[in-house]
Amino acid sequence: MGSAMSANLVKAGFDVRGYDIVAARRAALKRAGGKPAPSLAGIRAEILMTSLPSAAALQSVAERLSGKGRVVVETSTLPIEDKVKARDVLKRKGITLLDCPLSGTGAQAKTGDLVVFGSGDRKAFSKVISVLKGFSRAHHYLGEFGNGSKMKYVANLMVAIHNVSAAEAFVLGMKAGLSPKTIYEVQANGAGTSRMFQVRGPMMVAGRYRDVTMKNEVWQKDMKIIGEFAASLGVPTPLFNASAAIYSAAMAQGFGKQDTGAVCAVLESMAKLRR
């Protein structure tokens, strides 16, 4: 996500400086026209964006970051309490953290097909809107800090269900004798379609999941966060819970590093379907 956003910001005319602990990622930023920094301290931009894999990574950045008056746009999907902890650490340094998770896959990020769920200080959010427009197709300001993450949980709950429902539909049609290509062409704009059917349908048609937009092993983090958040509110999530079992099966069957669209292969196996 971060590399795709950086590349689009370069294309939009921004002076993009970035840091990643992986040297190959820094090299990729340079190839995209950005300016890699040797360390986090080497980035002096007034507006800083973070796209991180864990709460520990966010906390590490918060503890190491300095520069009074800066605004940090935090785009990761993490528990709200961890973002609040980072926000408070930065606030003591005079730095404002915004909670701005993104709706969209890695493939969508490459084409700027992302939606920003913004929350936190309103004035700080106004300052970063031009940057958000550089890598997304839409942005929403949702009020107090944490509301962005709450909206992301809602979005990802639907993604989890719709992804499995798309796979289930493909397997039903294929077991009935229809070709996956025909299923996609007919249903992609039908009444029962979804964004996930449209985005992941082509890989389900091909039966190949190595061109990853979201790894199953990374998706497990998001599933855990959503499940725990819903449980804390006492909200029943029967469809979400049912989909979780299919993702767990994908992990067990060796699809951890492949795209979540591989749930189609899992259902094919359960249906004893051979292409």
C-alpha positions in Angstrom: 0.0 0.0 0.0 2.7 2.5 1.0 4.8 2.0 -2.1 1.7 2.4 -4.4 0.6 5.6 -2.6 4.1 7.0 -2.8 4.3 6.4 -6.5 1.0 8.0 -7.1 2.0 11.1 -5.0 5.1 11.4 -7.1 3.0 11.3 -10.3 0.7 14.0 -8.7 3.7 16.3 -8.4 4.6 16.0 -4.8 8.2 15.9 -3.4 8.0 12.5 -1.8 10.6 11.4 0.7 10.2 8.0 2.4 11.7 5.4 4.6 11.2 1.7 5.0 13.3 -0.8 7.1 13.6 -2.9 3.9 16.3 -1.6 1.5 14.4 -3.0 -1.5 11.4 -0.8 -0.7 13.6 2.2 -0.5 15.1 1.3 -3.9 11.6 1.0 -5.3 10.7 4.5 -4.1 13.8 5.8 -5.9 12.8 4.1 -9.1 9.3 5.6 -8.8 10.8 9.1 -8.6 10.8 9.6 -4.9 13.7 10.2 -2.5 14.5 7.5 -0.1 15.8 8.4 3.3 18.4 6.4 5.2 16.4 6.6 8.4 13.2 7.9 9.8 15.1 10.9 11.1 16.0 11.7 7.5 12.4 12.7 6.7 11.7 16.3 7.6 8.4 16.8 5.8 5.6 18.7 7.5 3.1 16.0 6.5 4.1 12.4 7.2 2.2 9.3 6.2 2.5 5.9 7.8 1.5 2.6 6.4 2.6 -0.1 8.9 2.1 -3.8 9.5 1.7 -3.8 13.3 0.9 -1.9 16.4 4.5 -2.4 17.5 5.7 -0.7 14.3 3.4 2.3 14.9 4.6 2.6 18.5 8.2 2.5 17.4 7.6 5.3 14.9 5.8 7.4 17.5 8.6 7.1 20.0 11.3 8.0 17.5 9.5 10.8 15.6 10.2 14.4 16.4 9.3 17.8 15.0 6.7 20.0 16.6 3.9 21.1 14.3 3.9 18.0 12.0 0.9 16.1 11.0 1.0 12.3 10.7 -1.6 10.6 8.6 -1.8 7.0 9.9 -3.3 4.7 7.3 -2.8 1.3 8.8 -5.6 -1.1 10.0 -4.9 -1.5 13.7 -6.8 -1.6 17.0 -8.0 1.8 18.0 -6.4 1.6 21.5 -3.0 1.2 19.8 -3.6 4.3 17.6 -4.7 6.2 20.7 -1.5 5.3 22.5 0.6 6.5 19.6 -1.5 9.7 19.3 -0.9 10.5 22.9 2.9 9.9 22.6 3.1 12.2 19.6 0.8 14.8 21.2 3.4 15.3 24.0 5.9 16.2 21.2 3.5 18.7 19.6 2.8 16.3 16.7 -0.8 15.6 15.5 -1.7 12.1 14.6 -4.8 11.5 12.3 -6.5 8.1 12.1 -7.0 7.6 8.4 -7.3 4.0 7.3 -7.9 3.1 3.7 -10.6 1.2 1.8 -9.1 -0.7 -1.1 -6.7 -3.5 -2.0 -3.0 -3.2 -3.0 -4.0 -3.4 -6.7 -6.5 -0.6 -6.2 -3.8 1.5 -4.5 -1.7 1.3 -7.6 -4.5 2.9 -9.7 -5.5 5.4 -7.0 -8.7 3.6 -6.4 -8.7 4.1 -2.6 -11.1 5.8 -0.2 -9.7 7.5 2.9 -11.7 7.2 6.2 -10.3 10.3 8.1 -10.7 11.1 11.7 -9.1 13.3 14.4 -8.3 17.0 14.6 -10.4 18.8 11.9 -7.9 21.6 11.2 -5.0 19.1 10.8 -7.2 17.0 8.4 -7.9 20.1 6.3 -4.1 20.6 5.9 -3.7 17.1 4.4 -6.6 17.0 1.9 -4.5 17.9 -1.1 -2.1 15.0 -0.2 -5.0 12.6 0.1 -6.3 13.6 -3.3 -2.9 12.7 -4.7 -3.3 8.9 -4.1 -7.1 8.3 -3.5 -10.4 8.8 -5.4 -12.4 9.9 -2.4 -11.9 10.9 1.3 -14.4 11.3 4.2 -13.9 13.2 7.4 -15.7 11.2 10.1 -15.2 13.2 13.2 -13.4 12.3 16.4 -10.2 10.3 16.4 -10.9 6.6 16.0 -14.0 6.9 13.8 -11.9 6.3 10.8 -10.9 2.9 12.1 -14.4 2.1 13.1 -15.5 2.7 9.5 -12.7 0.6 8.3 -13.8 -2.3 10.4 -17.3 -2.0 8.9 -15.8 -1.9 5.4 -13.5 -4.9 6.0 -16.3 -6.9 7.5 -18.2 -6.5 4.2 -15.0 -7.3 2.2 -14.5 -10.5 4.2 -18.1 -11.7 3.5 -18.3 -10.5 -0.1 -15.0 -12.2 -1.0 -16.2 -15.6 0.3 -19.7 -15.1 -1.3 -18.0 -14.4 -4.7 -16.0 -17.6 -4.3 -19.1 -19.6 -3.3 -21.0 -18.3 -6.3 -18.2 -19.3 -8.7 -17.9 -22.8 -7.2 -21.7 -23.3 -7.4 -21.7 -22.2 -11.1 -18.6 -24.3 -12.0 -19.9 -27.4 -10.3 -23.1 -26.9 -12.3 -21.2 -26.9 -15.5 -20.8 -23.2 -16.2 -17.4 -21.8 -17.2 -15.8 -19.4 -14.7 -15.3 -16.8 -17.4 -19.0 -16.9 -18.4 -20.0 -16.6 -14.7 -17.8 -13.5 -14.3 -18.9 -11.8 -17.6 -22.6 -12.3 -16.8 -22.6 -11.6 -13.1 -20.1 -8.8 -12.8 -22.8 -6.2 -13.5 -25.7 -8.1 -12.2 -27.9 -7.5 -9.2 -25.9 -9.8 -7.0 -22.4 -8.4 -7.8 -20.1 -6.8 -5.3 -16.9 -4.8 -5.5 -15.0 -7.9 -4.4 -16.7 -10.0 -7.1 -15.4 -7.4 -9.6 -11.9 -7.1 -8.1 -11.2 -10.7 -7.3 -13.4 -12.3 -9.9 -10.7 -12.4 -12.6 -8.2 -14.3 -10.4 -11.0 -16.7 -9.4 -11.7 -17.2 -13.1 -8.0 -17.9 -13.7 -7.6 -20.0 -10.5 -4.3 -18.2 -9.7 -3.7 -16.2 -6.6 0.0 -15.4 -6.6 -0.6 -11.8 -7.9 -1.3 -10.7 -4.4 -3.6 -7.7 -3.5 -3.9 -8.9 0.2 -2.1 -11.9 1.6 -4.2 -14.3 3.6 -1.6 -14.2 6.4 -1.9 -10.4 6.7 -5.7 -10.6 6.4 -5.8 -12.7 9.6 -4.7 -9.6 11.5 -7.7 -7.6 10.1 -10.1 -10.5 10.8 -8.9 -10.7 14.4 -9.3 -6.9 15.0 -12.8 -6.9 13.6 -13.9 -9.9 15.5 -12.6 -8.5 18.8 -14.1 -5.1 18.2 -17.6 -6.6 17.4 -17.4 -8.8 20.4 -16.5 -5.8 22.7 -19.8 -4.2 21.5 -21.8 -7.3 21.8 -22.7 -7.3 18.1 -23.5 -10.6 16.5 -21.6 -11.3 13.3 -22.8 -14.7 12.0 -21.8 -14.2 8.4 -18.4 -12.7 9.3 -17.8 -15.6 11.6 -18.7 -18.1 8.9 -16.3 -16.5 6.5 -13.5 -16.6 9.1 -13.5 -20.4 8.9 -12.9 -20.3 5.2 -9.9 -18.0 5.6 -8.5 -20.2 8.3 -8.9 -23.2 5.9 -6.9 -21.2 3.3 -4.1 -20.8 5.8 -4.1 -24.5 6.6 -4.0 -25.4 2.9 -0.9 -23.4 2.3 -2.4 -20.2 0.8 -1.0 -17.9 3.5 1.2 -15.9 1.2 -1.3 -15.9 -1.6 -4.2 -13.6 -2.2 -7.4 -13.9 -0.1 -9.2 -14.7 -3.4 -7.7 -18.2 -2.8 -10.9 -18.9 -0.7 -12.3 -19.9 -4.1 -9.7 -22.8 -4.3 -10.7 -23.8 -0.7 -14.3 -24.1 -1.6 -13.5 -25.9 -4.9 -11.6 -28.5 -2.8 -14.6 -28.8 -0.4 -17.0 -29.3 -3.3 -14.6 -31.9 -4.8 -14.5 -29.7 -8.0 -11.7 -30.3 -10.5 -11.3 -27.8 -13.3 
